[in-house]
Amino acid sequence: MRITQYEIRSAAIGKPLTFALLTDLHSRIPDRLYTEIRKKSPDIIAIAGDFIDGSASEAPHMLEFLSGLASLCPCYYSTGNHELFTDRDKELVRRTGTVLLDDSCELSGCGIYIGGISSGFGFSRQSRYMKTPAPDLGFLKRFSSLGAFRLLLSHHPEYYPEYIRKTGIDLVFSGHAHGGQWRFFGQGIFAPGQGLFPEYTRGLYDRRLV
């Protein structure tokens, strides 16, 4: 298992914070993942979508994993295009002690706002070549106007250049691109929502998007 770390400096946070970002597990838990997260002692665990494929009620092992994560530190979860959650599924996630952010936000105990912008696909699957529908722009505007440091969980990185970059949001965590569905010589060849030779597949962009 390889863990990638980034150090991002911001005058808006008064003390060092460690975030653990998980995304696109698709109902599979890599060996040693929980152990490695615990070793890092994060202040906040952020889940940026596609953690569960389909229904939470059909993935009890993922709910058990969430309970374990939430026992380590505050855990925040924003859904992607593979979570097909009913109200019952959302309640099961919340029962693990995880904060589910569905076009909503919370002021964390660390003094920063954490928001989650949901996939524009809603309750439908994304086909490989389908353009990603717009997110809830009303929520995005409200969240970006908040004071203090703002961390946004946005499963789709393709939302960043069109909708998020022009806002004052301080930090964005995304997933979805899987490093590019195919990669050759370090270059992503294709990613859903970005198409051929996608720009946002892995790494840190503008010191804001992970």
Disulfide bonds with the S-S distance in Angstrom:
none
